[in-house]
Structure formats: C-alpha cells, structure tokens
Amino acid sequence: MTKIDNALNHLNRMISEREHHQVITFEEFLQELTARPDRVMRNIMQTFYDMIHHYVGAGVDEYPDDPESINFVSYDFSRLFVEGSDRPFFADRLFANRLINHVQAMKSGATQNKIYIFEGPPGSGKSTFLNNLLHKFEEYANSEEGSRYEVVWRLDRRLLAQIKDAKVDLFMDRLSTLLDEYELGQSELAELKNTAHRPSDYVEVPCPSHDNPLLLIPKDHRRTFFDDLFKNDEFKWKLFTDKEYDWVFRDTPCTICSSLFHALFHRLPSAREIFSMVHARRYHYNRRMGEGITVFNPGDRQMKQNVLTNQLLQRKIDAVLGDSNEVNYLFSTFAKTNNGIYALMDVKSHNAERLLELHNIISEGIHKVEDLEENVRSLIIALMNPEDEKTIEGLQSFSDRIEFINIPYVLDLNTEVEIYRNIFGKHIDEIFLPRVLHNFARVIISTRMARHSEGLLEWIGDPAKYELYCDNNLQLLKMEIYTGHIPTWLREEDRKRLNAKRRRRIIAESEKEGVTGFSGRDSIKIFSDFYSAYARKDRMITMSQLVRFFTRWHRELSESIPEGFLESLVRNYDFTILQEVKESLYYFNDEQIARDILNYMFAVNFEPGRTELCSLTGDRLNISEEFLKGTEVRLLGPGTSEAERHRFRTETQKEYASRTLTQEIMVEGVPPRETRLYTALHERYVFHLKEKVLEPFLDNENFRRAIKDFDTDAFKAYDKKIRDDVTFLINNLSSPRFNYTKQSAREVCVYVIDNDLARKFHPL
C-alpha cells in the first residue's frame, strides 16, 4: 500500500501544481500584466508569432555582409515540425521564409481579418504540416511561456444584495438557493445538509469567448488607464505607437461580458466594485474538446444547432441580478475558438460550405447569434488543393480577404535529402559516395521546376557559357540559389550582377513551381527502389549507378526529367569533386600568400613608379605595373584582360579606402587579415592557385597506382614524395570537411585522374 500511496500522492502533487485553471483577481491580473506585459497583453496573432519564434528562433544568413542581401535565410523548423512528431513535416528554405514573412505580417496587424489558405498539390504534406503546427501551438499555448488570460466573472451575492430593492433580491437569492439544491439531487442534498452546506457566496460566469480581461476597461478610458499603469519604458512606447497593439484600444468584449458589465454598472456605486467581480484564469487550449482549437475535416457534417447556452447558469445569473432579460448567456461554436485557431482540413464537401459561411465573419469579425452580435477574432486557417479554388470564384469581396500561402513540393535539395534520412535512416549517408545522395535529390527536384526562367536568363544571358557546370535550363544554378548558396563556378561579373532585385525575382519564381513533377510520395517510392537496387555493405553507391537507374532500369521516369539534365548533372558532379581533390592536395605557403595580398591592398592606393613602406606588412615595395599585374593574375586568372585588371584594381582601391582602412581597421580595430576585403582576395588567390595543383600528377602513373594501393603493404614500395602527397590527399578528403571514407576517397581520386577532369575544366 505504501507504493500505491506514494504514487497517488505524487500524482496528486503534479496535477495540483498545474495552474491552468487557477482563478486570480483582476488586481492580481494587473500585477501579472505590469510584470510581463509583452506576454499577458497579446492576441491570437501575437501569440502565434511568439510560438513560431519560440520553436524556430532566428535564421542564419550565410552572407551577412552582402549589401545585396534579401534576407533569404536558413531557418531550423525541426523543433516545430519534426521533434516529437509521429509524422514529421520538413519545411524547405523557400516555404520557411514564406511562412516567416506571413507570420511577421500577422503580428504587425497589417493583415487582420484574413483567412490564411495553405495551397498545394496532393502529396505536398499540407495535412501533416497543419496537424504538427496545431499540436505545437496547443503545447506552447498551455505552457508558461505561451500563457494568456481570459475573463471569469464572480458575481458576489452579498454585494449585489445591497441594491435598492433588497426584498426582491432576497427572494431571488433564496429562489437561487432552492434551484441549486434541486439540481444537486436528493442524495447529494442530504449529504450537504449533514455538512452544514451553504450556497456559494458568488456565481461564477466564464466568458465563452475567452476575452482578455483588459477589454472590460471601457474603450474611452483605456489610454488613460494604461498611461497610469505602465511606467515610461520601451513597452509603453510600443503599446501606444505600434500597429500590433491596435486591438487593445479597438476591440470590445463579447455581448455576455458587456451586458454583465452594464448590469452591474447600474446596480453598484463604483467601478472598483464591478472590477472586484472580474477575475482571470489561464486560457486552456484543447483541440479534442474544441476549446481554443477547432479542426473540421471535409466529411464532418454541419451542426444542426449552432447556438449554445447553459440553462443552469442562466437561472443563476437571472437570480443574482433580479432580471431575466438583461444578460443572455448565449453563444455559438465560433466563440469556443475566439482568440484561438479555427482550421479547415481541405476545402471541399462540407468544408466548402464552412468556408463560405466565414464570409461575414472574416470581413466584419462578427457572427450573429439570434439577436446578439458575437465577436470572432480567430486565426482562421484552411488547406486547399489548386483545383478547389473554384469554391471562391466569383466572390471578389471574399477573395480579397484570403491570403494564399503556397506549400508546394520540396524545392530545396537539402530538405529533400533530410526526408530520405528520416524515412530510411541517417545511415544511408554511409552507403553513398559524397554528393551522390544530394544529386539524387536534384534529379527529383528537376521534375518540379519550370523549364524556363526569365529571371535567370535576364541575369546570366547565354547559359552556354556554363555548359561545363550547369544545364541549359539553368536548373542546377537555381537549385543552389534556392538553398541560399551562390556557386563558386560563377564568373566574377555574374556574381556582381546578382543584386537584390534579381535575387528576389528568381526566388519569386518558386511561387509557381513545385505543383507538378514527382510528388513527395512519388519521390519516396522512387528512392526506395533505387536504394534497394544498389545498396550493398561492401561498396558505395556511385554517380554512374544513379544515371544508370534513371536511363536504363526505369526509363519511364526519365520522361519526367528535363532533357539533358542528367548529362549536365554528371558534369557538375565532375567539377565539384575535382575542386575537392584540388582543395585536399593544395598546400602552399599561407604566410607568403597573406603577405602578397596585404601588399597588394596597400599598393593599389599609389600610382606605379613609387617606392613605399607597406604599413600592413612592413615590406618596402617598388610599386610598378609589373608588380600589380603579377598579383592580379594570381587573383583573377591568367586569361584576364588588361581592362578587367584595371577595373578590378580600381574597385579594390575604393573598397580599401572607403571601408577596410577607415572603418574596419581604424574604427573597429579589425586585424587586416580579418577584414572583408582580405577574406575575398584570399579566396580568389587560393582558388586560382589550386587550378595548377594537379598538373604534376596528371601524367604520373605511379601517383595513380599509389592512390589505389593506399593503406596496403604495396604502398610502402613507392617513393617517399609520392607517399607523402597521396597520404596528405587521402587524409584531407577523409576529414569532416569533405566527409569521405578512405575507400571512397581512393575511388574519387582515381575517377578524377582517369577521366582527366583537370584538363576538362581548364581553363575556367
């Protein structure tokens, strides 16, 4: 029995410690408000924003110093949509930024009285997205971090007995007592009499619309009240100036709370006595009970009776007020989700009727309940397939109130790979040669993207100049931009031409993509077939097998893949692994490179023919055209024209004078080697040096054989220089930076040499 008692006592403590239903006075509520105003004073839009921010946090911008940034950042939605979920939803970078932008607009108050429709094709994960979103919202809203308060009236019988007609009130009070006893039943009545039970000193009336207690302060007096309540700080300034807090001064309480307030106003001598009957408690959300969150599926029929009441509570209100017509405790099902979320899973069948019913509610924020007007300030969300848009055709006033948010098939290759890892296990990375898994995702995504891109063509011009690295439709380039990455193989002039306007135009094209091609369910089925066909314990899946799968074993799939895409993907793969091998084989004197760059940064500020002492290195420089050209060739490549070199020199000097020296070094105290200009020049310098790094080994058969014999006894027979070079190469490829195994590193190195990739991609 001891263990049972301990278990029950522990359970009792845990349940008792929950504060969701703890009722506090209006004065205690105001103390909470002044202590945590940004948490207590928020509506559903602000709470929804805070929930997203709580689980997602701030995004990561890979190019924070880019003056042409469009704030297209990487958000981690795993805590919101993946962790603790039976069916995870993976938000790609495009959808993540789209959702965050809409949520920020919700909070600002710029898009009030809207219905948010998430539109996407079948198989895009809309239902999974919404279920996970609502689950996390319920979890957050019922936590301490997400708590909000709602009105609970406690009508004091003794205080109301002081009204003028005391006899009538005394009679009604006794009548209320008799009604209470009758409702309790004869058996309970006997027990209560034995314990000298007396009726409660108050009648508790919960607000069915979950109104914030602040709305009971008359609108005309709210500004003065808050001016007296809050000290002059940042929150008070935001309260009186920010659009997101307009609701505090604009909204009115529900008709039940309003009528109770007016009834008490005519009976009690002071407003303070009225507010002594106003209490607050945590707004507790419960999707299954329809409290705060209500979700309708297309097959859920309309309710026959939409008007709800509580007859027992109505009699108590009538008794304590002495007037049966002054307060009508009537409300609709919409009240249960007021200040909450009202959701429709797919707009079809009965949900199409519900959507049309929301017309007046969305436009006016009011719902008629018999003779009463009921406030509805809910976050209304719906899911829709593109073909169901006909439901709202012809209703212009209604469509103006709809905010469409696209939720297409995944277009971010990193997210597509995460889906495979989630379903088949993270160990699949060990089965693929590096980059092959991501290339499978690229093939899938190519079917979902448009074949023609006006934005890319306006930016790049002729795609043929990148034929060694990209496809004719520039889809491989667009995929990189969709992941937030700018490829290194882009020419310098095109990098500079990628301004914010062009980047936004390219990203905007994703709004019309992802509605055709392989769906999410299709891609999982295709990957399952591919993985089961080639996964082996003793060897890794290669790029050749990927191409063979789509071109020989499943030719029907290749019909959906853009023409020439697979060939371009192989070329892109060849270029990428070539850069990795060069990077791994590269070792130059970093100190000498640094001195060359710093001397050049200093020298461009002087005309050729002068001799100066470099303030960055201490070297005495004979600044000549040959000196400047020698460094510029290493920075830009040997094929650069004189005009391009002089233009680059001018731009470097301008950057050094306007930012590097005057701002970073002199004002911010940044070391010269950590400045933005130095970092950019160092990246260029090293890139062009690496282009020559493989030349000594290309025709060296011993080098190739040594790679194949690495980590075997035969490797010991090779010359020490070759052993050192091969060991350096394999160890670098096996580092976390490139994530090869020793076996895969050997395979890739032999592939690079046998296919003569260094000559294939030179010159750039």
C-alpha angles and dihedrals in degrees: 000000000000093000091047092050091048092049093048093046091049091049090048092053093049093050093043092052091062110104101190094110099033108127118217132185123258090252091053088048090055090051088055089047095054092044095049108012097160090056101041098040103059136109128215093279093053091045091050090051091048090050092054091046091047094056100032106034125188121334127242120241111203090199104042095160096048108122088204094056116142094193091252095155139169114259124191107223095169095106090051103042108015114032114083092004125128090207111029121210118212116210113203121217094262095052092041092057091043092053095045091051092052093046091052089052090051092055094047090059092237094122105040122154094030137134112222112216118192104207125193143133123273111282096030093112099250096145092046089049094052096044092051092045093052092045092055092043091054090047092049097043091053092049128089090252094054100036122138132177134238133193123268118178120211106192107205109223094197095050093048090050087073094074119116100262094058095161094057091047092049090052092048090047091054090046089052089051091053091049091050091051093047091052092050093061132232098278093050091044092058091051092047092050090053089056093046091248118191126189115265117273090235142039111228114217115182118204105245090203093057093233120187108250089234090072089069089070105095110257093236092058102040098093092050092045094051091044088057094041102050129055119233100274140125094281093052090051091050091047093056098038112028120092092222090070096051089104091066091065098030109044125086129208122257119278092256093054092042093051092046091051093050092045091054092042090063093047106041127064098224140030090232090065089051092053090048085070093049113093135170138217137177115283101240116205121210119170094189091055093041093241111144092340125057123176124188125195120207091254095054107108123226115266114255092215115040096170116087132190143159112235096190092051091044090056091049091051091048091049097049093045096039091225123093095193103047100077122031112193094211127136141151134236087263089068091064090064097038106131085013139078127290110191136186118200103214120344101247139099110004092357090062087059091048091051092054090046088059092063098097093035093055096044098043104017089230134113124193116233106184102295095344130089113225124202116232115188101160133143101248117202129178137177120221140178114223092247091059093065087097086079091077099033114129095022100103095167089052096045090053087064094053123095111198117208115188118227102179132163113298113282098175110089093207090057092047089055091049089057091055091048092050094051101037100028133262090266089080088085088069091057096055130067107243113282095012093096091051090047089057087055089050091056091052094046093048088069091056097051131083116262092222128050120188091186094055094044092050088052103039101027107194112031090199092081088070097043092124092059108022144038125254092254091052090231092139089056092048091050089057092050090048088058091050094252126127109209119239092223093070115111117250095247091053092049090055092046091057095095127164093267093054093044092052091049092053093046090047090060088069088072089074097039133078096052097100135037127052110354124219091264091047093052093051091051092048093047091049090054092047095046095048091048098053110019110113132163094226100048141032129240111258137202090252091059091050091054092044091052093058099036103040114015099036106023091157088069093054089065089072094047116090114257113267093009096117092050090050090047090056091051090049090050091050091051093048097050090044089058090049093052091047091048091050094048094044119106120151134156101285092190092057091047090052092051091049092052096044091047090051092049088054097040097055088070091068135063116249114267098050130110115217139170107240109234091203099054107011091238120140106234129203096206108210137150089255091052093051094042092051092059094040091056089056090048099044106023132257095278095062117123124234091248091053091048093052092047090051090048091053093049092048092051092049093050092047094050099041101040118359100055103024100040112019102034103029102032106026097031094230113167111247092244091056098050121114093244094052091049092052093047092047091053090052094045094051093043094058093042089057091057089075098039097096097046096093091054104041097089096029106109091185090060091054094048091046089057091053091046094047114133092018133100091255090064090070091067095066127096114277093241092054091045091052093047094047093045091049090049097047094044092052093049089049093054121105089258093071099015098214123150117228089255095050091043090057091048093050094047092051089047091053093050098041093050092045091230094165091064093038091062099036126132100029 
